[in-house]
Amino acid sequence: MSEVRVQAGDFDLGQELARLRAGDARVGAVVSFIGTVRDMNDGSQVSEMELEHYPGMTERALEDIVAQAEARWPLYNALVIHRVGPLAPLEQIVLVAVSAAHRGEAFAACEFIIDYLKTDAPFWKKEQTPKGARWVDARISDDSAKAKWSPAGVPA
């Protein structure tokens, strides 16, 4: 059963992956992605990143992204955990993990989920730099990553 969580607190990767595959002998592959806070972005040192979201809307957007992945690939389970609030460099921001029978579908689904999350989930990031606070703009590279999943661009 898939799960989406938006939370301030950290998560334990080992515990979360163990729960994802617990007792399911059909699982042949578990793929995960962890995003972390960097200490540099766009040429400036970052001392803190604050993530904001729109409660309710954010969870629904993440659930929709997971449902799209489940419609494309035969997944057994999917998990998305996204943190909000102030985070320091090296802290975990997001976990995307999926289980499936085979690695190909698990890798594809995990990549799809994070690519869509970066463009379609309503999160706002503010970084603290030596020059003060700044909002992080959307990246063209994130749009390009999402575009590869369009019907004409779905990997074979």
C-alpha positions as a Markdown table, in Angstrom:
| # | Residue | x | y | z |
|---|---|---|---|---|
| 1 | Met | 0.0 | 0.0 | 0.0 |
| 2 | Ser | 1.5 | 3.3 | -1.0 |
| 3 | Glu | 2.1 | 6.1 | 1.4 |
| 4 | Val | 2.8 | 9.8 | 1.3 |
| 5 | Arg | 4.0 | 11.9 | 4.3 |
| 6 | Val | 4.8 | 15.5 | 4.6 |
| 7 | Gln | 6.5 | 16.1 | 8.0 |
| 8 | Ala | 9.0 | 18.3 | 9.8 |
| 9 | Gly | 10.9 | 15.5 | 11.5 |
| 10 | Asp | 13.6 | 13.4 | 9.9 |
| 11 | Phe | 13.2 | 9.8 | 8.8 |
| 12 | Asp | 15.3 | 6.6 | 9.1 |
| 13 | Leu | 16.1 | 5.2 | 5.7 |
| 14 | Gly | 16.6 | 1.6 | 7.0 |
| 15 | Gln | 13.3 | 1.6 | 8.9 |
| 16 | Glu | 11.4 | 3.0 | 6.0 |
| 17 | Leu | 12.8 | 0.6 | 3.4 |
| 18 | Ala | 12.2 | -2.4 | 5.8 |
| 19 | Arg | 8.6 | -1.3 | 6.1 |
| 20 | Leu | 8.2 | -0.9 | 2.4 |
| 21 | Arg | 9.1 | -4.5 | 1.7 |
| 22 | Ala | 8.1 | -6.2 | 5.0 |
| 23 | Gly | 6.9 | -9.7 | 4.5 |
| 24 | Asp | 6.3 | -9.4 | 0.7 |
| 25 | Ala | 8.2 | -12.3 | -0.9 |
| 26 | Arg | 7.1 | -11.0 | -4.4 |
| 27 | Val | 9.5 | -8.1 | -4.1 |
| 28 | Gly | 12.6 | -8.5 | -6.2 |
| 29 | Ala | 13.7 | -4.9 | -6.3 |
| 30 | Val | 13.6 | -1.9 | -4.0 |
| 31 | Val | 14.8 | 1.4 | -5.4 |
| 32 | Ser | 15.1 | 4.6 | -3.4 |
| 33 | Phe | 16.2 | 8.2 | -3.8 |
| 34 | Ile | 17.2 | 10.6 | -1.0 |
| 35 | Gly | 17.5 | 14.3 | -1.6 |
| 36 | Thr | 19.7 | 16.2 | 0.9 |
| 37 | Val | 20.4 | 19.9 | 1.6 |
| 38 | Arg | 23.6 | 21.1 | -0.1 |
| 39 | Asp | 25.8 | 23.8 | 1.4 |
| 40 | Met | 26.2 | 25.6 | -1.9 |
| 41 | Asn | 23.6 | 26.6 | -4.6 |
| 42 | Asp | 23.9 | 28.9 | -7.6 |
| 43 | Gly | 27.4 | 30.0 | -6.5 |
| 44 | Ser | 26.4 | 31.0 | -2.9 |
| 45 | Gln | 27.0 | 29.3 | 0.4 |
| 46 | Val | 23.7 | 28.0 | 2.0 |
| 47 | Ser | 23.5 | 27.9 | 5.8 |
| 48 | Glu | 19.8 | 26.8 | 5.9 |
| 49 | Met | 17.0 | 25.9 | 3.6 |
| 50 | Glu | 13.4 | 26.4 | 4.7 |
| 51 | Leu | 10.7 | 24.4 | 2.9 |
| 52 | Glu | 7.1 | 25.6 | 2.9 |
| 53 | His | 4.0 | 23.8 | 1.6 |
| 54 | Tyr | 0.3 | 24.1 | 1.3 |
| 55 | Pro | -1.1 | 21.5 | 3.7 |
| 56 | Gly | -3.7 | 19.2 | 2.1 |
| 57 | Met | -2.9 | 20.4 | -1.5 |
| 58 | Thr | 0.7 | 19.1 | -1.2 |
| 59 | Glu | -0.3 | 15.7 | 0.0 |
| 60 | Arg | -2.9 | 15.4 | -2.8 |
| 61 | Ala | -0.4 | 16.4 | -5.4 |
| 62 | Leu | 2.1 | 13.7 | -4.1 |
| 63 | Glu | -0.6 | 11.1 | -4.0 |
| 64 | Asp | -1.5 | 11.9 | -7.6 |
| 65 | Ile | 2.1 | 11.5 | -8.7 |
| 66 | Val | 2.4 | 8.2 | -7.0 |
| 67 | Ala | -0.9 | 7.0 | -8.6 |
| 68 | Gln | 0.4 | 8.0 | -12.0 |
| 69 | Ala | 3.5 | 5.9 | -11.4 |
| 70 | Glu | 1.4 | 3.0 | -10.3 |
| 71 | Ala | -0.6 | 3.2 | -13.5 |
| 72 | Arg | 2.5 | 3.1 | -15.6 |
| 73 | Trp | 4.5 | 0.3 | -13.8 |
| 74 | Pro | 3.5 | -2.8 | -11.8 |
| 75 | Leu | 4.6 | -1.6 | -8.4 |
| 76 | Tyr | 4.0 | -3.4 | -5.1 |
| 77 | Asn | 4.5 | -0.4 | -3.0 |
| 78 | Ala | 5.6 | 3.3 | -3.1 |
| 79 | Leu | 6.6 | 5.7 | -0.4 |
| 80 | Val | 7.2 | 9.5 | -0.5 |
| 81 | Ile | 8.3 | 11.4 | 2.5 |
| 82 | His | 9.0 | 15.1 | 2.1 |
| 83 | Arg | 10.2 | 17.3 | 5.0 |
| 84 | Val | 9.2 | 20.9 | 5.6 |
| 85 | Gly | 10.5 | 23.6 | 7.9 |
| 86 | Pro | 14.1 | 24.7 | 8.4 |
| 87 | Leu | 16.8 | 22.3 | 7.3 |
| 88 | Ala | 20.6 | 22.5 | 7.6 |
| 89 | Pro | 23.2 | 21.3 | 5.0 |
| 90 | Leu | 23.5 | 17.5 | 5.0 |
| 91 | Glu | 20.0 | 17.0 | 6.3 |
| 92 | Gln | 17.6 | 14.7 | 4.4 |
| 93 | Ile | 14.8 | 16.5 | 2.5 |
| 94 | Val | 13.0 | 13.8 | 0.6 |
| 95 | Leu | 12.7 | 10.1 | 0.3 |
| 96 | Val | 11.1 | 8.3 | -2.7 |
| 97 | Ala | 11.1 | 4.5 | -2.6 |
| 98 | Val | 9.4 | 1.9 | -4.6 |
| 99 | Ser | 9.2 | -1.9 | -4.6 |
| 100 | Ala | 8.4 | -4.1 | -7.6 |
| 101 | Ala | 9.2 | -7.5 | -9.0 |
| 102 | His | 12.0 | -6.3 | -11.2 |
| 103 | Arg | 14.7 | -3.5 | -11.1 |
| 104 | Gly | 13.8 | -1.9 | -14.4 |
| 105 | Glu | 10.3 | -0.9 | -13.4 |
| 106 | Ala | 11.4 | 0.1 | -9.9 |
| 107 | Phe | 14.2 | 2.4 | -11.2 |
| 108 | Ala | 11.8 | 4.0 | -13.8 |
| 109 | Ala | 9.0 | 4.5 | -11.3 |
| 110 | Cys | 11.3 | 6.0 | -8.7 |
| 111 | Glu | 12.9 | 8.4 | -11.2 |
| 112 | Phe | 9.4 | 9.3 | -12.6 |
| 113 | Ile | 8.1 | 10.2 | -9.1 |
| 114 | Ile | 11.0 | 12.4 | -8.2 |
| 115 | Asp | 11.0 | 14.1 | -11.6 |
| 116 | Tyr | 7.3 | 15.0 | -11.2 |
| 117 | Leu | 7.6 | 15.9 | -7.5 |
| 118 | Lys | 10.2 | 18.5 | -8.4 |
| 119 | Thr | 7.8 | 20.3 | -10.8 |
| 120 | Asp | 4.2 | 19.4 | -9.7 |
| 121 | Ala | 4.3 | 19.3 | -5.9 |
| 122 | Pro | 3.5 | 22.7 | -4.3 |
| 123 | Phe | 6.7 | 23.3 | -2.2 |
| 124 | Trp | 8.5 | 26.6 | -1.8 |
| 125 | Lys | 12.2 | 26.8 | -0.9 |
| 126 | Lys | 14.0 | 29.7 | 0.8 |
| 127 | Glu | 17.7 | 29.6 | 1.3 |
| 128 | Gln | 19.8 | 31.6 | 3.8 |
| 129 | Thr | 23.0 | 32.9 | 2.2 |
| 130 | Pro | 25.7 | 35.4 | 3.3 |
| 131 | Lys | 23.7 | 38.0 | 1.3 |
| 132 | Gly | 20.4 | 37.2 | 3.0 |
| 133 | Ala | 17.4 | 35.1 | 2.3 |
| 134 | Arg | 16.4 | 34.2 | -1.2 |
| 135 | Trp | 13.6 | 32.1 | -2.7 |
| 136 | Val | 14.7 | 29.2 | -5.0 |
| 137 | Asp | 13.4 | 29.5 | -8.5 |
| 138 | Ala | 12.2 | 26.5 | -10.6 |
| 139 | Arg | 14.9 | 25.0 | -12.8 |
| 140 | Ile | 14.6 | 24.4 | -16.5 |
| 141 | Ser | 16.5 | 21.1 | -15.9 |
| 142 | Asp | 13.6 | 19.9 | -13.7 |
| 143 | Asp | 11.1 | 20.7 | -16.5 |
| 144 | Ser | 13.3 | 18.8 | -19.0 |
| 145 | Ala | 13.5 | 15.8 | -16.7 |
| 146 | Lys | 9.7 | 15.7 | -16.4 |
| 147 | Ala | 9.3 | 16.2 | -20.2 |
| 148 | Lys | 11.1 | 12.9 | -20.9 |
| 149 | Trp | 8.1 | 11.1 | -19.4 |
| 150 | Ser | 5.6 | 12.5 | -21.8 |
| 151 | Pro | 3.9 | 9.9 | -24.1 |
| 152 | Ala | 6.4 | 10.5 | -26.9 |
| 153 | Gly | 9.4 | 10.4 | -24.5 |
| 154 | Val | 8.6 | 7.4 | -22.3 |
| 155 | Pro | 11.7 | 5.2 | -22.2 |
| 156 | Ala | 11.2 | 1.8 | -23.8 |
